[in-house]
Amino acid sequence: MGQILISLDIDGTLDIGDPPGVLTMTMVRRSVARGFIIGSCSDRPLSAQRALFKKQNIPLQFAVSKHMLSDVMQQFKADAYYHIGDREDLDKIYAERAGFNFLWPDEAILKPWFLE
């Protein structure tokens, strides 16, 4: 498996979101430990995204607004790019426009990146 980049929505996706999602911060930590490029892509202000992950002691490689997701692919070289989110009208559309693979949170938790 080559280098994988994972972009994470927060609300409705992560367990610390509002509303909470099914993807736990423990799962995110596992992917970081496995060497994945992890970042945040949310409607929240960038400073709020960074603060949320800092509070969880999870290093972010990037934090962007959804409409800027395409910039991430230009900044990071990876073999596969994924965005995980819960909204078809925002997450899925912006992910596909940027050339990312899109996963719903309940699909993502089954990926080996997040499993023990």
N, C-alpha and C positions, 0 to 999 in steps of 0.2 A: 504494500500500500504506500503510495507516495504522499507528499505533503497535502494536507487538507485544511482548508480555511472554513471556519464556521462563524456565521453572523447570527447573532441572537436578538430577537425581539424580546421585550421585557414583559409588558402587561398582557396577560392571557397566555403567556408562554412559559415564563420562569415561575417557580414556586414563590418567589419574593415579589412578584408583580401584583398589579391591582387591575383586574382580578388575578388571583394566583393561577398559574398554569401547572402542567404536570412535570415539566423539566426541572429537576432539583439542582441546587447549587453544588451538591456532591457530585452529580453527573458532570457538570461543567468542569469541576476541579479534576475529574478523571481525564477529561479530554485535554486539559492543559498539561497534566502530568505526562500524557502520551505524546506531547510535542505538537499539538494542533495549534494553528493560528486562530485565536479566539478574539472576537470583537462584538460590539454592541451596535445595533441598528434599531432605533426606536423613535417614537414621536416625542419622547422626553428631551429636554435640553441636553446638550452634550455634557455640560458640567454635572448634571444630575445623573446621567448614565455612568460617567466615570466614578462619581462618588458612591454610587450603589455598589459597583464592583469592588472598589477600594475597601468599602466597609466589609465586604465578604472575603477580603484578602485574595482576590483573583485578579491577576494582571491582565489588562486588556491590551491588545495590539492596536486596536482602533475603536473609535466611537463616532458614529455618523448618524445623520438623519436619513430617513428612508429614501428620499429623493437623491441622496448622494451615494447610494450603494455602489453605483457603477465606478466611482472613484477608487473604491477598495480594490477592485480587480487590477487597476493600473498600479496601485501602490505595493501589492503583495503578489509574489509568484507562488502559485500553488498548482497542484495537479487536479484538484477539484474544489469547487466553491459551493457552499451551501448557505442558504438563509432559512432559519427556522422561525416561523411566526404563525399567528392564529387568525389573521384577517385576509380574506381573499381580495378585498378591494384595495388593500395597501400592501401587505407583505408579499403576497403571491405576485401581484402585478409588478411591483418594483423589483423583486428578485428576478423575475423572468426578463424584464427589460434590461437589467444589468448583466444578464448572462449567467446568473446563479441557478443552481438546482434549488427547488423549493421543497421544504418538508413541513408538514403540520406537526405540532408538538407531540401528538400521540404516535406519529410515525417515527419521529426522531428518537424517542426514548428506547426504541427497539434496535437502534444502530449499535454496533459493537463499540463505538467510540465512548459511549456513555455507560455501558454495562460493566459489571465487575469482572 
